[in-house]
Amino acid sequence: MKIIASNGFYKVRVSRKEVEEFKRSWPCSGLPDKAITFTFQNGDLVDVKPFSVDGPAAVALSQDAQRFAKEKEKK
């Protein structure tokens, strides 16, 4: 995962490989076989790219991305 911070927003990019690894625990997730970027502001999810990503697996992956960003922020 990679974090990009800018003007009160931060984006967490989950690589295609990381999405594939995540999908092993969610085999019927419907997640695409490509990178996904989650954008957060003040701890709230405000954008997802690609826009077609949704459902419980996408929520779980976004929460993983948010936790990753918070852990990196502590360092």
mmCIF file of the C-alpha atoms, coordinates in Angstrom:
data_MODEL
# 
_entry.id   MODEL 
# 
loop_
_atom_site.group_PDB 
_atom_site.id 
_atom_site.type_symbol 
_atom_site.label_atom_id 
_atom_site.label_alt_id 
_atom_site.label_comp_id 
_atom_site.label_asym_id 
_atom_site.label_entity_id 
_atom_site.label_seq_id 
_atom_site.pdbx_PDB_ins_code 
_atom_site.Cartn_x 
_atom_site.Cartn_y 
_atom_site.Cartn_z 
_atom_site.occupancy 
_atom_site.B_iso_or_equiv 
_atom_site.pdbx_formal_charge 
_atom_site.auth_seq_id 
_atom_site.auth_comp_id 
_atom_site.auth_asym_id 
_atom_site.auth_atom_id 
_atom_site.pdbx_PDB_model_num 
ATOM 1  C CA . MET A 1 1  ? 0.000   0.000   0.000   1.00 0.00 ? 1  MET A CA 1 
ATOM 2  C CA . LYS A 1 2  ? 1.111   3.531   -0.702  1.00 0.00 ? 2  LYS A CA 1 
ATOM 3  C CA . ILE A 1 3  ? -0.051  6.734   0.980   1.00 0.00 ? 3  ILE A CA 1 
ATOM 4  C CA . ILE A 1 4  ? -0.334  10.093  -0.749  1.00 0.00 ? 4  ILE A CA 1 
ATOM 5  C CA . ALA A 1 5  ? -1.261  13.047  1.491   1.00 0.00 ? 5  ALA A CA 1 
ATOM 6  C CA . SER A 1 6  ? -2.395  16.430  0.189   1.00 0.00 ? 6  SER A CA 1 
ATOM 7  C CA . ASN A 1 7  ? -4.424  19.385  1.518   1.00 0.00 ? 7  ASN A CA 1 
ATOM 8  C CA . GLY A 1 8  ? -6.217  17.579  4.334   1.00 0.00 ? 8  GLY A CA 1 
ATOM 9  C CA . PHE A 1 9  ? -6.898  14.508  2.205   1.00 0.00 ? 9  PHE A CA 1 
ATOM 10 C CA . TYR A 1 10 ? -4.937  11.309  2.047   1.00 0.00 ? 10 TYR A CA 1 
ATOM 11 C CA . LYS A 1 11 ? -5.154  8.575   -0.531  1.00 0.00 ? 11 LYS A CA 1 
ATOM 12 C CA . VAL A 1 12 ? -4.217  4.974   0.026   1.00 0.00 ? 12 VAL A CA 1 
ATOM 13 C CA . ARG A 1 13 ? -3.402  3.067   -3.148  1.00 0.00 ? 13 ARG A CA 1 
ATOM 14 C CA . VAL A 1 14 ? -3.786  -0.697  -2.844  1.00 0.00 ? 14 VAL A CA 1 
ATOM 15 C CA . SER A 1 15 ? -1.767  -2.330  -5.609  1.00 0.00 ? 15 SER A CA 1 
ATOM 16 C CA . ARG A 1 16 ? -3.175  -4.968  -7.933  1.00 0.00 ? 16 ARG A CA 1 
ATOM 17 C CA . LYS A 1 17 ? -1.048  -7.589  -6.170  1.00 0.00 ? 17 LYS A CA 1 
ATOM 18 C CA . GLU A 1 18 ? -2.354  -6.514  -2.749  1.00 0.00 ? 18 GLU A CA 1 
ATOM 19 C CA . VAL A 1 19 ? -5.941  -6.668  -4.042  1.00 0.00 ? 19 VAL A CA 1 
ATOM 20 C CA . GLU A 1 20 ? -5.279  -10.210 -5.306  1.00 0.00 ? 20 GLU A CA 1 
ATOM 21 C CA . GLU A 1 21 ? -3.897  -11.191 -1.887  1.00 0.00 ? 21 GLU A CA 1 
ATOM 22 C CA . PHE A 1 22 ? -6.924  -9.688  -0.151  1.00 0.00 ? 22 PHE A CA 1 
ATOM 23 C CA . LYS A 1 23 ? -9.284  -11.537 -2.503  1.00 0.00 ? 23 LYS A CA 1 
ATOM 24 C CA . ARG A 1 24 ? -7.896  -14.863 -1.291  1.00 0.00 ? 24 ARG A CA 1 
ATOM 25 C CA . SER A 1 25 ? -9.774  -14.251 1.952   1.00 0.00 ? 25 SER A CA 1 
ATOM 26 C CA . TRP A 1 26 ? -12.849 -12.926 0.047   1.00 0.00 ? 26 TRP A CA 1 
ATOM 27 C CA . PRO A 1 27 ? -13.050 -15.290 -2.967  1.00 0.00 ? 27 PRO A CA 1 
ATOM 28 C CA . CYS A 1 28 ? -16.505 -14.068 -4.090  1.00 0.00 ? 28 CYS A CA 1 
ATOM 29 C CA . SER A 1 29 ? -15.786 -10.412 -3.351  1.00 0.00 ? 29 SER A CA 1 
ATOM 30 C CA . GLY A 1 30 ? -16.393 -9.065  -6.817  1.00 0.00 ? 30 GLY A CA 1 
ATOM 31 C CA . LEU A 1 31 ? -13.353 -6.803  -6.455  1.00 0.00 ? 31 LEU A CA 1 
ATOM 32 C CA . PRO A 1 32 ? -11.563 -6.036  -9.742  1.00 0.00 ? 32 PRO A CA 1 
ATOM 33 C CA . ASP A 1 33 ? -8.162  -7.428  -10.653 1.00 0.00 ? 33 ASP A CA 1 
ATOM 34 C CA . LYS A 1 34 ? -6.600  -3.973  -10.552 1.00 0.00 ? 34 LYS A CA 1 
ATOM 35 C CA . ALA A 1 35 ? -5.315  -1.388  -8.102  1.00 0.00 ? 35 ALA A CA 1 
ATOM 36 C CA . ILE A 1 36 ? -7.862  0.435   -5.968  1.00 0.00 ? 36 ILE A CA 1 
ATOM 37 C CA . THR A 1 37 ? -7.400  3.903   -4.469  1.00 0.00 ? 37 THR A CA 1 
ATOM 38 C CA . PHE A 1 38 ? -9.314  5.038   -1.397  1.00 0.00 ? 38 PHE A CA 1 
ATOM 39 C CA . THR A 1 39 ? -9.412  8.744   -0.501  1.00 0.00 ? 39 THR A CA 1 
ATOM 40 C CA . PHE A 1 40 ? -10.057 9.842   3.080   1.00 0.00 ? 40 PHE A CA 1 
ATOM 41 C CA . GLN A 1 41 ? -10.681 13.217  4.715   1.00 0.00 ? 41 GLN A CA 1 
ATOM 42 C CA . ASN A 1 42 ? -10.890 13.620  8.493   1.00 0.00 ? 42 ASN A CA 1 
ATOM 43 C CA . GLY A 1 43 ? -11.094 9.840   8.805   1.00 0.00 ? 43 GLY A CA 1 
ATOM 44 C CA . ASP A 1 44 ? -14.051 9.538   6.427   1.00 0.00 ? 44 ASP A CA 1 
ATOM 45 C CA . LEU A 1 45 ? -13.968 7.678   3.136   1.00 0.00 ? 45 LEU A CA 1 
ATOM 46 C CA . VAL A 1 46 ? -14.792 10.282  0.468   1.00 0.00 ? 46 VAL A CA 1 
ATOM 47 C CA . ASP A 1 47 ? -13.815 8.621   -2.822  1.00 0.00 ? 47 ASP A CA 1 
ATOM 48 C CA . VAL A 1 48 ? -12.983 5.244   -4.356  1.00 0.00 ? 48 VAL A CA 1 
ATOM 49 C CA . LYS A 1 49 ? -11.391 4.595   -7.728  1.00 0.00 ? 49 LYS A CA 1 
ATOM 50 C CA . PRO A 1 50 ? -12.413 2.736   -9.740  1.00 0.00 ? 50 PRO A CA 1 
ATOM 51 C CA . PHE A 1 51 ? -15.953 3.901   -8.998  1.00 0.00 ? 51 PHE A CA 1 
ATOM 52 C CA . SER A 1 52 ? -17.433 0.450   -9.637  1.00 0.00 ? 52 SER A CA 1 
ATOM 53 C CA . VAL A 1 53 ? -15.926 -0.922  -6.412  1.00 0.00 ? 53 VAL A CA 1 
ATOM 54 C CA . ASP A 1 54 ? -18.539 -1.529  -3.722  1.00 0.00 ? 54 ASP A CA 1 
ATOM 55 C CA . GLY A 1 55 ? -19.886 -4.134  -1.333  1.00 0.00 ? 55 GLY A CA 1 
ATOM 56 C CA . PRO A 1 56 ? -18.746 -5.605  1.973   1.00 0.00 ? 56 PRO A CA 1 
ATOM 57 C CA . ALA A 1 57 ? -15.334 -6.701  0.674   1.00 0.00 ? 57 ALA A CA 1 
ATOM 58 C CA . ALA A 1 58 ? -14.626 -3.181  -0.603  1.00 0.00 ? 58 ALA A CA 1 
ATOM 59 C CA . VAL A 1 59 ? -15.590 -1.789  2.815   1.00 0.00 ? 59 VAL A CA 1 
ATOM 60 C CA . ALA A 1 60 ? -13.261 -4.251  4.543   1.00 0.00 ? 60 ALA A CA 1 
ATOM 61 C CA . LEU A 1 61 ? -10.409 -3.401  2.175   1.00 0.00 ? 61 LEU A CA 1 
ATOM 62 C CA . SER A 1 62 ? -10.990 0.335   2.717   1.00 0.00 ? 62 SER A CA 1 
ATOM 63 C CA . GLN A 1 63 ? -10.815 -0.235  6.477   1.00 0.00 ? 63 GLN A CA 1 
ATOM 64 C CA . ASP A 1 64 ? -7.531  -2.110  6.028   1.00 0.00 ? 64 ASP A CA 1 
ATOM 65 C CA . ALA A 1 65 ? -6.230  0.813   3.958   1.00 0.00 ? 65 ALA A CA 1 
ATOM 66 C CA . GLN A 1 66 ? -7.302  3.301   6.600   1.00 0.00 ? 66 GLN A CA 1 
ATOM 67 C CA . ARG A 1 67 ? -5.624  1.276   9.376   1.00 0.00 ? 67 ARG A CA 1 
ATOM 68 C CA . PHE A 1 68 ? -2.446  1.111   7.267   1.00 0.00 ? 68 PHE A CA 1 
ATOM 69 C CA . ALA A 1 69 ? -2.442  4.915   6.917   1.00 0.00 ? 69 ALA A CA 1 
ATOM 70 C CA . LYS A 1 70 ? -3.018  5.442   10.639  1.00 0.00 ? 70 LYS A CA 1 
ATOM 71 C CA . GLU A 1 71 ? -0.155  3.092   11.518  1.00 0.00 ? 71 GLU A CA 1 
ATOM 72 C CA . LYS A 1 72 ? 2.184   4.922   9.147   1.00 0.00 ? 72 LYS A CA 1 
ATOM 73 C CA . GLU A 1 73 ? 1.104   8.256   10.629  1.00 0.00 ? 73 GLU A CA 1 
ATOM 74 C CA . LYS A 1 74 ? 2.163   7.111   14.094  1.00 0.00 ? 74 LYS A CA 1 
ATOM 75 C CA . LYS A 1 75 ? 5.734   6.481   12.907  1.00 0.00 ? 75 LYS A CA 1 
# 
